[in-house]
Amino acid sequence: MRAVIQRVRAAKVTVLDELVSSIGPGLCVLVGIKCSDTTTDVEYLVRKILALRLFEDEGKRWQKSVKDLQLDILCVSQFTLYHRLKGNKPDFSAAMKGEDANQLYNHFLDRLRQSYDASKIQDGKFGAYMQVHIENDGPVTIELESPQPKHSEECVDK
């Protein structure tokens, strides 16, 4: 699994000009799931996202986590994080497909809510064409990737 995490002052997701969710200060997390990801990858990302020290404390940078400060998290599923370029055209065959990806993404959201304050976790609309409005703070952007298994297999289209 891959997450692109941005520290934000505010963020929101709309679909067809309708507000789906919004947050104040906190993190916007773009989440990509590759075809070989499992619940082990979910556990790794949840733990890391909640522990990342991306916020100041008494003027000192990189001291507090989103959990320490009880800030919001907006998660957005984004299969395009697992792309490969074939010439100039992106190929998304490494991304987990449809229903399997939806189930693992929902498990990710459930684990995040269980490990933190569920009322502070928002998300977009899986599979929808979304507009993500982000007011970066810093800007601060961190990329996380779950560790690769020693014997990872190539993804095969199903």
C-alpha positions in Angstrom: 0.0 0.0 0.0 1.1 3.5 -0.7 0.0 6.7 1.0 0.8 10.3 0.1 0.2 12.3 3.2 -0.2 16.1 3.2 -0.5 18.3 6.2 -3.4 20.6 5.6 -5.2 23.6 7.1 -8.4 22.3 5.5 -9.5 19.8 2.9 -12.7 18.6 1.3 -14.0 16.2 -1.3 -16.8 16.9 -3.7 -18.5 14.7 -6.3 -20.6 16.5 -9.0 -20.3 19.7 -7.0 -21.8 18.0 -3.9 -19.8 18.0 -0.7 -18.9 14.5 0.4 -16.7 15.3 3.3 -14.5 18.0 4.8 -12.0 18.5 7.5 -10.2 21.3 9.3 -6.5 21.1 10.3 -4.9 17.7 10.0 -3.9 15.3 7.3 -5.2 14.5 3.8 -4.1 10.9 2.9 -4.3 9.7 -0.6 -4.3 5.9 -0.5 -3.2 3.5 -3.3 -3.7 -0.3 -3.0 -1.6 -2.7 -5.2 -2.9 -6.1 -6.2 -0.7 -8.0 -3.7 -1.6 -5.9 -0.6 -3.1 -7.6 2.5 -4.3 -6.7 6.0 -0.7 -6.6 7.1 -0.1 -3.7 4.8 -3.2 -2.0 6.3 -1.8 -2.4 9.8 1.5 -1.0 8.8 0.0 2.1 7.2 -2.4 2.8 10.0 0.3 2.6 12.6 2.6 4.9 10.6 0.0 7.5 9.7 -1.1 8.0 13.3 2.5 8.1 14.6 4.0 10.5 12.0 5.3 13.6 13.8 4.4 16.3 11.2 3.3 19.1 13.6 4.9 21.7 15.8 5.0 21.8 19.6 6.0 25.1 21.3 7.8 26.3 18.2 9.7 23.1 17.6 9.0 21.3 14.3 8.3 17.6 13.8 7.2 17.0 17.4 3.5 16.0 17.4 1.4 13.6 15.5 -2.2 14.1 14.3 -3.3 11.8 17.1 -1.3 13.8 19.7 -3.1 17.0 18.7 -6.5 15.3 18.0 -6.7 16.6 14.4 -8.7 15.4 11.5 -7.8 12.9 8.7 -9.4 12.9 5.3 -8.7 9.7 3.3 -9.1 9.5 -0.5 -8.7 6.2 -2.4 -6.5 6.8 -5.4 -5.6 3.8 -7.6 -3.4 6.1 -9.8 -0.7 5.9 -7.2 0.1 2.5 -8.6 0.9 3.5 -12.2 3.6 2.6 -14.7 4.3 4.6 -17.8 4.1 2.7 -21.1 5.5 5.4 -23.3 3.5 8.4 -22.3 0.4 6.5 -21.3 -0.2 5.4 -17.7 -0.8 1.7 -17.0 -2.6 0.8 -13.7 -2.3 -3.0 -13.9 -0.4 -3.0 -10.5 -3.4 -1.5 -8.7 -5.8 -3.8 -7.0 -9.1 -4.1 -8.9 -12.6 -2.9 -8.0 -14.4 -4.9 -5.3 -11.2 -6.3 -3.7 -9.7 -2.8 -3.5 -12.9 -1.4 -2.0 -13.0 -4.1 0.7 -9.3 -3.5 1.7 -9.8 0.2 1.6 -12.8 -0.1 3.9 -10.8 -2.3 6.2 -8.1 0.4 6.2 -10.7 3.0 7.2 -12.2 0.7 9.9 -8.7 0.1 11.4 -7.9 3.8 11.3 -11.2 4.6 13.1 -10.6 1.8 15.7 -7.0 3.1 16.4 -8.0 6.7 16.7 -11.2 8.8 17.2 -13.7 7.6 14.5 -15.4 11.1 14.4 -12.1 12.5 13.2 -11.8 10.2 10.1 -13.5 11.3 6.9 -13.2 9.8 3.4 -14.1 10.5 -0.2 -16.3 8.2 -2.3 -14.6 5.1 -3.5 -14.5 4.7 -7.3 -16.1 8.1 -7.9 -14.7 10.9 -10.0 -13.8 13.3 -7.1 -12.6 16.8 -6.7 -10.2 17.0 -3.8 -9.6 20.5 -2.5 -6.5 20.8 -0.3 -5.2 23.8 1.5 -1.6 22.6 2.2 0.1 23.7 5.4 3.8 24.2 4.9 3.5 22.5 2.4 4.4 19.2 4.0 4.1 16.1 1.9 5.3 12.6 3.0 5.1 9.4 1.0 4.8 6.0 2.8 4.9 2.5 1.3 4.3 -0.7 3.2 7.2 -3.1 3.1 7.5 -5.5 0.2 7.3 -9.2 1.0 10.5 -11.1 0.2 8.7 -13.2 -2.5 6.3 -10.7 -4.0 4.5 -11.9 -7.1 3.6 -9.9 -10.1 0.0 -8.9 -10.4 -2.0 -10.7 -13.0 -5.2 -9.3 -14.5 -8.2 -11.2 -13.3 
